Amino acid sequence: PGAEIHTAKERLSYIGRQQTGKIQYNILQIPRGGEYSVTLQDGTVVNLNSASELRYPVRFAGTERKVFLTGEAYFQVAKDKEHPFVVVTGEAEVEALGTSFAVADQTVILMPGEQGVVGTDGNLEKKKVDVFPYIAWKEGKFVFRKRSLEEVMHIISRWYNVEAVFQNESLKKVSFSGNLKRYDDFEHIVSMLEMTGGIRFKVEGRKIFITEK
């Protein structure tokens, strides 16, 4: 009740103007290797990355627009100054209007090109970053800037639904930089990773064994 639901290839849209009545939630779950977008009832577009989940109202009501995210997503928030848009994650609440990012009693104001980071000590801080590597997945690309091989394989494993097995713990710390097309053949991705030198990737079924050459 309160919205029409339209589906198309890899897209879900909620259309409706009703602002009263009981709020009902839907949950959109994206499996490993998947990607999907949803247009919420207010016009906000959310692109969900693989292995992610979004819980959202069929229609928005009340003083704010609140959704709940697990994983990774890119939000194009519809403007509505009277109803702030809030994304709740396991560690934080991110509010689009006012560009504030709060964790518990901590709050930082983020400007374009800045990132909010929760450290291992639980403290919240911000820093200047090149935003593109963090959102390149939306454009069908992997962009890595001095990322550890463990981080790289975590991202790649999630997208291609495979498991990375390191034969040596020290290999996890190898630094990697590069741009890869996300939809290239997986074997091509593996061969490009091997160009970093000194590392061999062996694919067996859904597992990738990583060893020294």
Salt bridges, closest charged atoms under 4 A:
GLU4 OE1 - HIS6 NE2 3.18
GLU35 OE1 - ARG182 NH1 3.76
ASP42 OD2 - ARG65 NH1 2.49
GLU64 OE2 - LYS66 NZ 3.28
GLU72 OE1 - ARG158 NH2 2.65
ASP80 OD2 - HIS83 ND1 2.98
GLU93 OE2 - LYS66 NZ 3.94
GLU114 OE1 - LYS126 NZ 3.45
GLU139 OE2 - LYS138 NZ 3.17
GLU150 OE2 - LYS172 NZ 3.92
GLU151 OE1 - ARG147 NE 3.46
GLU169 OE1 - LYS172 NZ 3.17
ASP184 OD2 - HIS188 NE2 3.76
GLU204 OE2 - LYS202 NZ 3.25
